[in-house]
Amino acid sequence: MAELESSAGRPRERTTTAHPRTHDLLAAVQGATNTLLETVGAMDEVSVHAPSSLPGWSRAHVISHLARNADGCVNLLTWARTGVEHPMYPSAADRDADIAEGSHRNHRLLFEDLAASSDRFFEAARTLPQEAWNSLVASVPGNPVPAHEVLRKRLLEVRVHMIDLDHGFGFEDMPRGDLERLLNDAVRQLGGRTDVPPLSVTIDFDDGNSTVWEIGAPHSQQYRVRGRAGTVLGWLLGRTAPGTLGDSAPELPPWL
């Protein structure tokens, strides 16, 4: 396939493999976002500034982060569309300052900011040319990924931080499809880390089926862990204490 020229006259980098079904992923992100907006909308001026389950962050911090993350994802999709580099954030310091500033807003402004940034994200995703989903972008400098990974990243951010809001939504409340996607993503992330011990993890789903994931060197001495899908996902992401899965579950490094 011929390379596409960017507006700056440079070839747009592309992967050679076909992208997954972006329609299904986008629908999953839309469903998660609808639940997030309902959750935030149900808060009031007091509850929105109450502590979240993340140390040092109020719920307003989490909501502000999710809004800025949506705009950061728009930057990555703009990069995919044009071939011109658009970093997710100007800098880590700018991102943190924006989150801190947003955390002081009242409930109405927080909700409107989240809703508007989500709308911008979905507009960018729905209008992205099909071939651009395989263009390479980098949410982390030096680690380019196909643009369709932005959808998976946003789904993870929305689902997990909605739980961090600590407002009536837990890991076991996730739809089965989202649980499977996020379990796969969590295992994939941990599998490339040197600070994670070898693991054999069996996930039991509510329908009676089970899936086994191997993390780390397969022939090394492994920790063997078994549990319900939501509980295991919470543990893999550092949100659920290892003790909920028994004495054999080790402490894992945090996702965020």
MOJOPE-V284129 format. One record per pair of residues at least 12 apart in sequence whose C-alpha atoms are under 10 Angstrom apart, sorted by the first residue. I is the first residue (numbers start at 1). J is the second residue. If there is no record, write none. Layout:
BEGIN
[[I,J] [I,J]]
END
This chain:
BEGIN
[[1,14] [1,16] [4,82] [4,83] [4,131] [4,132] [4,135] [5,82] [5,83] [6,79] [6,80] [6,81] [6,82] [6,83] [6,84] [7,81] [7,82] [7,83] [7,84] [8,82] [8,83] [8,84] [8,85] [9,83] [9,84] [10,83] [10,84] [11,83] [11,84] [12,79] [12,80] [12,81] [12,82] [12,83] [12,84] [12,85] [12,132] [12,135] [12,136] [12,137] [13,80] [13,83] [13,132] [13,134] [13,135] [13,136] [13,137] [13,144] [13,146] [14,80] [14,83] [14,131] [14,132] [14,133] [14,134] [14,135] [14,136] [14,137] [14,145] [14,146] [14,147] [15,133] [15,134] [15,135] [15,136] [15,145] [15,146] [15,147] [16,134] [16,135] [16,146] [17,134] [17,146] [18,131] [18,133] [18,134] [19,130] [19,131] [19,132] [19,133] [19,134] [19,135] [19,146] [19,147] [19,148] [19,149] [20,133] [20,134] [20,148] [20,149] [21,148] [22,125] [22,126] [22,130] [22,133] [22,148] [22,149] [22,151] [22,152] [23,125] [23,126] [25,148] [25,149] [25,150] [25,151] [25,152] [25,154] [25,155] [25,178] [25,181] [26,122] [26,125] [26,126] [26,148] [26,151] [26,152] [26,154] [26,155] [27,151] [27,155] [28,151] [28,152] [28,155] [28,175] [28,177] [28,178] [28,181] [29,122] [29,151] [29,152] [29,153] [29,154] [29,155] [29,156] [29,157] [29,158] [29,159] [29,178] [30,118] [30,119] [30,122] [30,155] [30,158] [31,155] [31,159] [31,175] [31,178] [32,154] [32,155] [32,156] [32,157] [32,158] [32,159] [32,162] [32,174] [32,175] [32,178] [33,114] [33,115] [33,118] [33,119] [33,154] [33,155] [33,158] [33,159] [33,162] [34,115] [34,118] [35,158] [35,159] [35,162] [35,169] [36,63] [36,66] [36,114] [36,115] [36,158] [36,159] [36,161] [36,162] [36,163] [36,165] [36,169] [37,63] [37,111] [37,112] [37,114] [37,115] [37,118] [37,162] [38,111] [39,111] [39,162] [39,165] [39,167] [39,168] [39,169] [40,59] [40,60] [40,63] [40,107] [40,108] [40,110] [40,111] [40,114] [40,115] [40,162] [40,165] [40,167] [41,107] [41,108] [41,110] [41,111] [41,112] [41,115] [42,107] [42,111] [42,167] [43,59] [43,107] [43,108] [43,111] [43,167] [44,106] [44,107] [44,108] [45,105] [45,106] [45,107] [45,108] [46,106] [46,107] [47,59] [47,60] [47,107] [47,167] [48,60] [48,61] [48,62] [48,63] [48,103] [48,105] [48,106] [48,107] [48,108] [48,110] [48,111] [48,165] [48,167] [49,61] [49,103] [49,104] [49,105] [49,106] [49,107] [50,165] [50,166] [51,164] [51,165] [51,166] [52,161] [52,162] [52,163] [52,164] [52,165] [52,166] [52,167] [53,161] [53,163] [53,164] [53,165] [53,166] [53,167] [53,239] [54,161] [54,164] [54,165] [54,166] [54,239] [54,256] [57,100] [57,103] [57,164] [57,165] [58,103] [58,104] [58,164] [58,165] [59,103] [59,161] [59,162] [59,164] [59,165] [59,166] [59,167] [60,99] [60,100] [60,101] [60,102] [60,103] [60,104] [60,105] [60,106] [60,107] [60,110] [60,111] [60,165] [61,96] [61,98] [61,99] [61,100] [61,101] [61,102] [61,103] [61,104] [61,105] [61,110] [61,165] [62,99] [62,100] [62,102] [62,103] [62,161] [62,162] [62,164] [62,165] [63,99] [63,102] [63,103] [63,110] [63,111] [63,113] [63,114] [63,158] [63,161] [63,162] [63,164] [63,165] [64,98] [64,99] [64,100] [64,101] [64,102] [64,103] [64,104] [64,105] [64,110] [64,111] [64,113] [64,114] [65,95] [65,96] [65,98] [65,99] [65,100] [65,102] [65,103] [65,114] [65,157] [65,161] [66,99] [66,113] [66,114] [66,117] [66,118] [66,154] [66,157] [66,158] [66,161] [66,162] [67,98] [67,99] [67,102] [67,110] [67,111] [67,112] [67,113] [67,114] [67,115] [67,116] [67,117] [67,118] [67,121] [67,158] [68,88] [68,89] [68,95] [68,96] [68,98] [68,99] [68,102] [68,113] [68,114] [68,117] [68,118] [69,88] [69,89] [69,95] [69,99] [69,114] [69,117] [69,118] [69,121] [69,153] [69,154] [69,157] [69,158] [70,88] [70,114] [70,115] [70,116] [70,117] [70,118] [70,119] [70,120] [70,121] [70,122] [70,154] [70,157] [70,158] [71,88] [71,89] [71,114] [71,116] [71,117] [71,118] [71,119] [71,120] [71,121] [71,124] [72,86] [72,87] [72,88] [72,89] [72,90] [72,95] [72,117] [72,121] [72,139] [72,150] [72,154] [73,86] [73,87] [73,88] [73,89] [73,117] [73,118] [73,120] [73,121] [73,122] [73,124] [73,125] [73,139] [73,147] [73,150] [73,151] [73,153] [73,154] [74,86] [74,87] [74,88] [74,117] [74,118] [74,120] [74,121] [74,122] [74,123] [74,124] [74,125] [74,150] [75,87] [75,88] [75,89] [75,121] [75,124] [75,137] [75,139] [76,88] [76,89] [76,124] [76,136] [76,137] [76,138] [76,139] [76,147] [76,150] [77,121] [77,124] [77,125] [77,127] [77,128] [77,132] [77,133] [77,135] [77,136] [77,137] [77,147] [77,148] [77,150] [77,151] [78,124] [78,125] [78,128] [78,132] [78,137] [78,147] [79,132] [79,135] [79,136] [79,137] [79,138] [79,147] [80,128] [80,129] [80,131] [80,132] [80,133] [80,134] [80,135] [80,136] [80,137] [80,138] [80,146] [80,147] [80,148] [81,124] [81,125] [81,127] [81,128] [81,129] [81,130] [81,131] [81,132] [81,133] [81,135] [81,147] [82,128] [82,132] [82,135] [83,132] [83,135] [83,136] [83,137] [84,137] [85,136] [85,137] [85,138] [86,137] [86,138] [86,139] [87,137] [87,138] [87,139] [87,140] [87,141] [88,137] [88,138] [88,139] [88,140] [88,141] [89,139] [89,140] [121,151] [121,154] [125,147] [125,148] [125,150] [125,151] [128,147] [132,146] [132,147] [132,148] [133,146] [133,147] [133,148] [133,149] [133,150] [133,151] [134,146] [134,147] [134,148] [134,149] [135,147] [135,148] [136,148] [136,149] [137,149] [137,150] [138,150] [139,153] [152,178] [152,181] [152,182] [152,185] [153,182] [153,185] [155,178] [155,181] [155,182] [156,178] [156,179] [156,181] [156,182] [156,183] [156,185] [156,186] [159,171] [159,174] [159,178] [159,179] [159,182] [160,174] [160,182] [160,233] [160,234] [160,237] [160,239] [163,234] [163,239] [164,239] [170,230] [170,231] [170,234] [171,229] [171,230] [171,231] [171,232] [171,233] [171,234] [171,239] [171,240] [172,206] [172,228] [172,229] [172,230] [172,231] [172,232] [172,233] [172,234] [173,230] [174,229] [174,230] [175,230] [176,205] [176,206] [176,207] [176,229] [176,230] [179,205] [179,229] [179,230] [179,233] [180,203] [180,205] [180,211] [180,229] [180,230] [180,233] [182,230] [182,233] [182,237] [183,203] [183,213] [183,229] [183,230] [183,232] [183,233] [183,234] [183,236] [183,237] [184,213] [184,233] [186,233] [186,234] [186,236] [186,237] [186,255] [187,199] [187,201] [187,213] [187,214] [187,215] [187,216] [187,233] [187,236] [187,237] [188,213] [188,214] [188,215] [189,215] [189,236] [189,237] [189,255] [190,215] [190,216] [190,236] [190,237] [190,252] [190,253] [190,254] [190,255] [191,214] [191,215] [191,216] [191,217] [192,215] [192,216] [193,215] [193,216] [193,253] [194,216] [195,252] [195,253] [196,215] [196,216] [196,250] [196,251] [196,252] [196,253] [197,215] [197,216] [197,217] [197,220] [197,221] [197,222] [197,223] [197,250] [197,251] [197,252] [198,214] [198,215] [198,216] [198,217] [198,218] [198,219] [198,220] [198,221] [198,222] [198,223] [198,224] [199,213] [199,214] [199,215] [199,216] [199,217] [199,218] [199,220] [199,221] [199,222] [199,223] [199,224] [199,225] [199,249] [199,250] [200,212] [200,213] [200,214] [200,215] [200,216] [200,218] [200,221] [200,222] [200,223] [200,224] [200,225] [200,226] [201,213] [201,214] [201,215] [201,222] [201,223] [201,224] [201,225] [201,226] [201,227] [201,232] [201,236] [201,249] [202,214] [202,224] [202,225] [202,226] [202,227] [202,228] [202,229] [202,232] [203,225] [203,226] [203,227] [203,228] [203,229] [203,230] [203,231] [203,232] [203,233] [204,226] [204,227] [204,228] [204,229] [204,230] [204,231] [204,232] [205,227] [205,228] [205,229] [205,230] [206,228] [206,229] [206,230] [210,226] [210,227] [210,228] [210,229] [211,226] [211,229] [212,225] [212,226] [213,225] [222,248] [223,248] [223,249] [223,250] [224,248] [224,249] [224,250] [225,242] [225,245] [225,246] [225,247] [225,248] [225,249] [225,250] [226,245] [226,246] [226,248] [226,249] [227,244] [227,245] [227,246] [228,245] [231,244] [231,245] [232,244] [232,245] [232,249] [235,249] [235,250] [235,251] [235,252] [235,253] [235,254] [236,251] [236,252] [236,253] [236,254] [236,255] [237,252] [237,253] [237,254] [237,255] [237,256] [238,251] [238,252] [238,253] [238,254] [238,255] [238,256] [239,254] [239,255] [239,256]]
END
